[in-house]
Amino acid sequence: MIKKIIECVPNFSEGRNMQVIKEITDQIEKVEGVKLLNVDPGAATNRTVVTFVGEPQQVVEAAFRAIKRAAEVIDMKHHTGEHPRMGATDVCPLIPISGVTMEECADYARALAKRVGEELSIPVYCYENAAFEPKRKNLANCRSGEYEGLPKRFTDPEWRPDFGPASFTESVAHTGATAIGARDFLIAINFNLNTTSTRRANAIAYDVREKGRKKREGNPFTGKVVKDEKGDDVWLPGTLKGCKAIGWFIEEYGIAQVSMNVTDLSATPVHIAFDEVVAKASARGIRVTGSEIVGLIPKRVLIDAGKFYLAKQSRSAGVSEEEIIKIAVKSMGLDDLKPFDPQEKVIEYLIENRAEKRLIDLTCRGFAMETARESPAPGGGSVSALMGSMGAALGTMVANLSSHKAGWDERWEYFSEWAEKGQQIISEMLILVDEDTNAFKKIMEAFGLPKGSDTEKEARSKAIQEATLYATAIPFKTMEVAYRAFDLIEAMVKEGNPNSVSDAGVGALALRSAIFGAYMNVRINSKDLKDRVVADAIVEEAQLIFDKTILREKQITDAVLKTLQKTS
């Protein structure tokens, strides 16, 4: 149930005329569900880097519209600039942020490339993870010769575009060619040093960056550079794959930094880069006092870092997302130079619709009072999901307490795994709290549709049935998710901290109530479905979960009472 989000970072060959740039970005902002995060024009390069995010289909649509408008307002025949380029839209990478694999992103990129080539008659090369052959993965290979070299390149069978025309027509002379691909997120991070020496910062950068440093005879800094048999410089690679780095002095802060771009997060997560820079700096008598993230980051970067440092402390990672991120921020000193606010730096948080009122954002009192109002929603379905989340939360609490129990240090990973499973169930249940109320709203909206003509009546009836099916499916999902939490509760009753066995017991009761309540909603909503085959199938599955719940809850509570009798 993780929301699918991708980022798009197209580079347009215009960095001086702000009106032209705005005409392009306006096309992006017209697509509902897409959020424009940044527009970065450069006069010297005559190039603008645009960043926007959203769900895949919306992002692809926004990218297509932007590419189309760029082709209309930018004439490559008159373009000059310092940056390599071959088209009005020079490159357009898609980047997976959450809920999307790189393979899926590559498929979206190829689909976009095909549409651009066919509908806009722009030559397109697919690069990076969207490339159809290895030699086209490297953007530099695809863009070799730049715009001026396109006429000759199109005559080479090995470098015909993947999509679009393969001849330098008048139209292509105007638009140039475009590279569309899928790549990982690039993280720009600076490591703060307790020195003012740029030379020493550079030495650390050379230690860690993938490119490394030139091999020298004798003195590693001043010795003669070693050459290979071809006369080329010999390089000693650094320790971090997919990382570029240099050292510099920052006047604003009065310190030197190692400035790094992490271009392959799968090869080198940010927290691994941080620890390696710390180690190399320490070996040179220098301390890393903290770090700063430049620009935006996907949430997974901080989550992965937080879990990594919790594991180093032999602590459970089955805690809240906020706590995990706090550990990441403190461990890497992201607030060393200035406050670090995840709400302003994490992409997923930036695109959340905070204006939308959610039940799960209410206080306990607020939720109770909202439920008590003279309106049918939130009702039993949302309350059932909330009870399910609380049942899973109690099991997760026992797991976390057990992982920290004195004398149980060797078992912390076992309980951490259970706590993480619990956190996943809690997250799913909390989504269902609001989704159950949203399902009811869909039914009300369907009943409110016009019914003046036969066509309108048919459309209204269809909408009512679709909304009713959804309103049946949501409480059924609540039953499924809540039932999964019984495994957690049972494990904690049998193996968790015995001082918290009653908490696990209450968790079992909460899960039972959640499943019983959701079952009632499945029954009452399914009776209005006209497709009885579908309705009966859902009810039959729900009945199985209901029956198993009765047995499971009794087994667990009997075990709890037996334990309590022994200790009383």
Order of alpha helices (4+ residues) and beta strands (2+ residues): beta-beta-alpha-beta-beta-alpha-beta-alpha-beta-alpha-alpha-alpha-beta-beta-alpha-beta-beta-beta-beta-alpha-beta-alpha-alpha-alpha-alpha-alpha-alpha-alpha-alpha-alpha-alpha
